[in-house]
Amino acid sequence: MHDISIISMIFTSALALIALFLILVPFFKLDTFIQIGSRDQDLVTTKQALLTTLNEIEFEYKMDKISHADYKNLKKQYETEVSKIMKEEEQQIVDTNIDKELMEEVEKEIEAQMKFYAKKKGEGK
């Protein structure tokens, strides 16, 4: 009878911990996803708006609605902003690739350690 109560306490506490884990995990993952996703969307949206504005400036210049000096200044300003965004996007891609390379390296090290311990365990028998 005493064994049943210990087993039931262990089972109940394990069940409670699993439930707590399942309840809390989505909050942490969702927060990270929202930050990354919204930043990427903001960059894409901003870049699209700037490129649209550049097209409009070009159109207005060809229609003689703005002067040549204004056209050159505005075009340079918007092109600079677009290039900054494109560099940020490129840097994010590079950072992602670095993370993948690091993960591959870590996985190789883990596999080497597992093989080493398996070999060592095989020698011990």
C-alpha positions as CSV (number, residue, x, y, z in Angstrom):
1,M,0.0,0.0,0.0
2,H,2.9,2.3,0.8
3,D,4.4,1.7,-2.7
4,I,1.2,2.7,-4.4
5,S,1.1,6.1,-2.8
6,I,4.7,6.8,-3.7
7,I,4.1,5.8,-7.3
8,S,1.0,7.8,-7.5
9,M,2.8,10.9,-6.0
10,I,5.6,10.5,-8.6
11,F,3.1,10.0,-11.4
12,T,1.0,13.0,-10.3
13,S,4.0,15.3,-10.0
14,A,5.3,14.2,-13.4
15,L,1.9,14.8,-14.9
16,A,1.7,18.3,-13.3
17,L,5.2,19.2,-14.6
18,I,4.4,18.0,-18.1
19,A,1.1,20.1,-18.1
20,L,3.0,23.2,-16.8
21,F,5.6,22.7,-19.5
22,L,3.0,22.4,-22.3
23,I,1.2,25.4,-21.0
24,L,4.3,27.7,-20.8
25,V,6.3,26.7,-23.9
26,P,4.2,28.3,-26.5
27,F,4.5,31.7,-24.8
28,F,8.2,31.7,-25.1
29,K,8.4,30.4,-28.7
30,L,5.6,32.7,-29.9
31,D,7.4,35.8,-28.5
32,T,10.5,34.9,-30.3
33,F,8.6,34.2,-33.6
34,I,6.7,37.5,-33.4
35,Q,9.9,39.5,-32.9
36,I,11.7,37.9,-35.8
37,G,8.7,37.8,-38.1
38,S,7.7,41.4,-37.5
39,R,11.3,42.7,-38.0
40,D,11.5,40.9,-41.3
41,Q,8.1,42.1,-42.4
42,D,8.9,45.7,-41.4
43,L,12.1,45.6,-43.6
44,V,10.2,44.1,-46.6
45,T,7.4,46.6,-46.2
46,T,9.7,49.6,-45.9
47,K,11.8,48.5,-48.8
48,Q,8.7,48.1,-51.0
49,A,7.4,51.5,-50.0
50,L,10.8,53.1,-50.8
51,L,11.0,51.4,-54.2
52,T,7.5,52.6,-54.9
53,T,8.4,56.1,-54.0
54,L,11.4,55.9,-56.2
55,N,9.2,54.9,-59.1
56,E,6.8,57.8,-58.4
57,I,9.7,60.3,-58.3
58,E,11.0,59.0,-61.6
59,F,7.5,59.3,-63.1
60,E,7.0,62.8,-61.8
61,Y,10.4,63.9,-63.1
62,K,9.6,62.5,-66.5
63,M,6.3,64.4,-66.4
64,D,8.2,67.6,-65.5
65,K,6.4,68.0,-62.2
66,I,9.7,68.3,-60.2
67,S,13.0,70.0,-61.0
68,H,16.1,68.1,-61.9
69,A,17.9,69.2,-58.7
70,D,15.0,67.9,-56.5
71,Y,14.8,64.7,-58.5
72,K,18.5,64.0,-58.0
73,N,18.4,64.8,-54.2
74,L,15.3,62.7,-53.6
75,K,16.5,59.8,-55.7
76,K,19.8,59.8,-53.9
77,Q,18.1,59.9,-50.5
78,Y,15.7,57.0,-51.2
79,E,18.4,54.9,-52.9
80,T,20.6,55.3,-49.8
81,E,17.7,54.1,-47.6
82,V,17.0,51.1,-49.9
83,S,20.7,50.1,-49.9
84,K,20.8,50.2,-46.1
85,I,17.8,47.9,-45.9
86,M,19.3,45.6,-48.5
87,K,22.5,45.4,-46.5
88,E,20.5,44.6,-43.3
89,E,18.7,41.8,-45.2
90,E,22.0,40.5,-46.5
91,Q,23.5,40.6,-43.0
92,Q,20.6,38.6,-41.6
93,I,21.2,36.0,-44.2
94,V,24.9,35.8,-43.4
95,D,24.0,35.6,-39.7
96,T,21.6,32.7,-40.4
97,N,24.3,30.9,-42.4
98,I,26.8,31.3,-39.6
99,D,24.3,29.8,-37.1
100,K,23.8,26.9,-39.4
101,E,27.5,26.3,-39.8
102,L,28.0,26.5,-36.1
103,M,25.2,24.0,-35.5
104,E,26.7,21.6,-38.1
105,E,30.1,21.9,-36.3
106,V,28.5,21.2,-32.9
107,E,26.6,18.2,-34.3
108,K,29.9,16.8,-35.7
109,E,31.6,17.2,-32.3
110,I,28.7,15.4,-30.6
111,E,28.8,12.5,-33.0
112,A,32.6,12.2,-32.5
113,Q,32.1,12.1,-28.7
114,M,29.3,9.5,-29.0
115,K,31.5,7.3,-31.2
116,F,34.4,7.8,-28.7
117,Y,32.3,6.8,-25.8
118,A,30.7,3.9,-27.7
119,K,34.2,2.6,-28.6
120,K,35.3,3.1,-25.0
121,K,32.2,1.3,-23.7
122,G,32.9,-1.6,-26.1
123,E,36.5,-1.9,-24.9
124,G,35.3,-2.1,-21.2
125,K,33.2,-5.3,-21.8
